[in-house]
């Protein structure tokens, strides 16, 4: 654990202490997408479509343009640099058992968490495109399901 429990204020992970951060894979940059916080679906399941997907408990279990509401962890890339080329504040933390938790102020394990994306044209968000995606994963097993509109 590179930080202490539930965080009361934002923390930037130190790449050298108490244990060094180690990059385990190549950075993957996804062009022409924008993070988007989607409203909770109101239709009743079965959860087979974007509009009937399982509801997340709160914005603390979402990653999007306005979620999580209070990101608590920050780290810089390349690892070990500050400020670095990129700064990340929206993070999914996985435990050794595969449990996935969205970076938020209380690190509450959610039954379903969601990452929302919508297309862009360069740096301009395409707000008229119906081609949006909600990527959901379960907190306990890390199972992933993709919902497209």
The 8 nearest C-alpha neighbors of each residue, nearest first, counted from 0:
[[1, 2, 3, 18, 4, 17, 94, 16],
 [0, 2, 17, 18, 12, 3, 16, 13],
 [3, 1, 0, 4, 12, 10, 6, 17],
 [2, 4, 5, 6, 1, 0, 10, 7],
 [5, 3, 6, 2, 105, 106, 0, 7],
 [6, 4, 105, 104, 106, 7, 3, 2],
 [5, 7, 8, 104, 4, 71, 105, 9],
 [8, 6, 104, 5, 9, 71, 105, 10],
 [7, 9, 6, 71, 10, 104, 69, 72],
 [10, 8, 71, 72, 6, 70, 11, 7],
 [11, 9, 72, 71, 12, 73, 8, 6],
 [12, 10, 73, 74, 72, 13, 9, 71],
 [13, 11, 74, 73, 14, 10, 72, 1],
 [12, 14, 15, 16, 11, 74, 19, 79],
 [15, 13, 20, 19, 79, 16, 12, 78],
 [16, 14, 19, 13, 18, 17, 20, 79],
 [17, 15, 18, 13, 19, 14, 1, 20],
 [16, 18, 15, 1, 19, 13, 14, 2],
 [19, 17, 16, 15, 20, 1, 14, 0],
 [18, 20, 15, 14, 16, 21, 17, 13],
 [21, 19, 14, 18, 22, 15, 78, 79],
 [22, 20, 23, 19, 78, 14, 79, 18],
 [21, 23, 24, 20, 78, 25, 77, 26],
 [24, 22, 21, 25, 20, 26, 78, 77],
 [25, 23, 22, 26, 27, 21, 78, 77],
 [24, 26, 27, 23, 22, 28, 77, 76],
 [27, 25, 28, 24, 76, 22, 77, 23],
 [28, 26, 25, 29, 24, 30, 76, 23],
 [27, 29, 30, 26, 25, 31, 32, 85],
 [28, 30, 27, 32, 31, 33, 26, 118],
 [31, 29, 32, 28, 121, 119, 33, 118],
 [30, 32, 119, 118, 121, 120, 29, 33],
 [33, 31, 118, 119, 117, 30, 116, 34],
 [32, 34, 117, 116, 118, 35, 119, 124],
 [35, 33, 63, 116, 64, 115, 117, 32],
 [34, 36, 63, 64, 115, 116, 37, 33],
 [35, 37, 63, 64, 115, 65, 66, 62],
 [38, 36, 35, 39, 115, 63, 133, 40],
 [37, 39, 40, 36, 41, 54, 58, 55],
 [38, 40, 54, 41, 37, 55, 53, 57],
 [41, 39, 50, 42, 54, 51, 38, 52],
 [40, 42, 39, 43, 51, 50, 54, 38],
 [43, 41, 51, 40, 50, 44, 52, 46],
 [42, 44, 51, 41, 45, 46, 40, 52],
 [45, 43, 46, 51, 42, 52, 53, 47],
 [44, 46, 47, 43, 51, 52, 48, 53],
 [47, 45, 52, 44, 51, 48, 53, 43],
 [46, 48, 45, 52, 51, 49, 44, 146],
 [49, 47, 51, 50, 52, 46, 146, 147],
 [48, 50, 146, 148, 52, 147, 51, 47],
 [49, 51, 48, 40, 52, 42, 148, 41],
 [52, 50, 46, 42, 48, 44, 49, 40],
 [51, 53, 46, 49, 50, 48, 47, 54],
 [54, 52, 46, 51, 55, 44, 40, 111],
 [53, 55, 39, 40, 52, 56, 111, 41],
 [54, 56, 111, 57, 112, 60, 53, 39],
 [55, 57, 54, 60, 109, 58, 111, 59],
 [58, 56, 59, 60, 55, 61, 39, 54],
 [57, 59, 61, 60, 66, 67, 68, 56],
 [58, 60, 67, 57, 61, 103, 68, 66],
 [59, 61, 112, 58, 101, 57, 55, 109],
 [62, 60, 113, 58, 59, 66, 112, 114],
 [61, 63, 114, 66, 67, 113, 115, 36],
 [64, 62, 35, 36, 34, 66, 65, 115],
 [63, 65, 35, 34, 36, 66, 62, 33],
 [66, 64, 63, 36, 68, 67, 35, 62],
 [67, 65, 68, 63, 62, 58, 61, 64],
 [66, 68, 59, 58, 69, 62, 61, 70],
 [67, 69, 66, 65, 70, 59, 58, 103],
 [70, 68, 67, 103, 71, 104, 66, 59],
 [71, 69, 103, 67, 102, 88, 72, 68],
 [70, 72, 9, 103, 104, 10, 69, 102],
 [73, 71, 10, 11, 9, 88, 70, 102],
 [74, 72, 11, 88, 87, 12, 10, 71],
 [73, 75, 12, 87, 11, 86, 72, 76],
 [74, 76, 86, 83, 85, 78, 77, 82],
 [77, 75, 78, 85, 83, 84, 86, 80],
 [76, 78, 80, 83, 75, 79, 84, 85],
 [79, 77, 76, 80, 75, 14, 22, 20],
 [78, 80, 14, 77, 81, 75, 15, 76],
 [81, 79, 83, 78, 77, 82, 75, 76],
 [82, 80, 83, 75, 79, 76, 84, 78],
 [81, 83, 80, 75, 84, 86, 85, 76],
 [84, 82, 81, 80, 76, 75, 85, 77],
 [83, 85, 76, 77, 82, 86, 75, 80],
 [86, 84, 76, 83, 75, 87, 77, 82],
 [85, 87, 75, 74, 76, 88, 83, 73],
 [86, 88, 74, 73, 89, 75, 85, 90],
 [89, 87, 73, 72, 70, 90, 86, 74],
 [90, 88, 87, 102, 70, 62, 91, 67],
 [89, 91, 102, 101, 88, 92, 87, 72],
 [92, 90, 101, 100, 102, 99, 93, 89],
 [91, 93, 100, 99, 90, 101, 94, 102],
 [94, 92, 99, 98, 97, 91, 100, 95],
 [93, 95, 98, 96, 97, 92, 99, 100],
 [94, 96, 97, 93, 98, 99, 92, 0],
 [97, 95, 94, 98, 93, 140, 139, 99],
 [98, 96, 94, 95, 93, 141, 140, 99],
 [99, 97, 139, 138, 94, 93, 96, 141],
 [98, 100, 93, 138, 92, 141, 97, 91],
 [101, 99, 92, 91, 108, 106, 138, 102],
 [102, 100, 91, 60, 90, 103, 92, 106],
 [103, 101, 90, 91, 70, 71, 89, 106],
 [104, 102, 70, 71, 106, 105, 59, 69],
 [103, 105, 71, 6, 106, 69, 5, 70],
 [104, 106, 5, 107, 103, 6, 102, 4],
 [107, 105, 103, 104, 100, 102, 108, 5],
 [106, 108, 105, 109, 100, 103, 101, 60],
 [107, 109, 100, 138, 106, 110, 99, 139],
 [110, 108, 111, 138, 107, 112, 60, 100],
 [109, 111, 138, 137, 108, 112, 139, 55],
 [112, 110, 137, 109, 55, 136, 138, 135],
 [113, 111, 60, 136, 135, 61, 55, 109],
 [112, 114, 135, 61, 134, 62, 115, 133],
 [113, 115, 62, 134, 61, 133, 63, 135],
 [114, 116, 133, 35, 63, 34, 36, 132],
 [117, 115, 34, 35, 33, 132, 131, 32],
 [116, 118, 131, 33, 32, 35, 132, 34],
 [119, 117, 32, 31, 125, 33, 124, 116],
 [120, 118, 124, 31, 125, 32, 123, 121],
 [119, 121, 123, 122, 31, 124, 125, 118],
 [120, 122, 123, 119, 31, 124, 30, 32],
 [121, 123, 120, 119, 124, 31, 33, 32],
 [124, 122, 120, 119, 121, 125, 31, 118],
 [123, 125, 119, 126, 120, 118, 122, 33],
 [126, 124, 119, 127, 118, 128, 123, 120],
 [125, 127, 128, 124, 117, 118, 129, 119],
 [128, 126, 125, 129, 130, 124, 118, 117],
 [127, 129, 130, 126, 125, 118, 131, 117],
 [128, 130, 131, 148, 127, 126, 117, 147],
 [129, 131, 128, 148, 117, 132, 147, 118],
 [132, 130, 117, 148, 129, 147, 116, 133],
 [133, 131, 147, 116, 146, 115, 134, 117],
 [132, 134, 115, 146, 114, 145, 135, 113],
 [135, 133, 145, 114, 113, 144, 115, 146],
 [136, 134, 113, 144, 112, 143, 133, 145],
 [137, 135, 143, 142, 112, 141, 111, 144],
 [138, 136, 111, 141, 142, 110, 139, 140],
 [137, 139, 99, 110, 98, 109, 141, 108],
 [138, 140, 98, 137, 141, 99, 97, 110],
 [141, 139, 142, 98, 137, 97, 138, 99],
 [140, 142, 137, 136, 138, 97, 98, 139],
 [143, 141, 136, 137, 140, 144, 138, 135],
 [142, 144, 136, 135, 141, 137, 145, 134],
 [145, 143, 135, 134, 136, 146, 142, 133],
 [146, 144, 134, 133, 135, 147, 143, 132],
 [145, 147, 49, 133, 132, 48, 134, 144],
 [148, 146, 132, 49, 131, 133, 145, 130],
 [147, 49, 131, 130, 129, 132, 146, 48]]
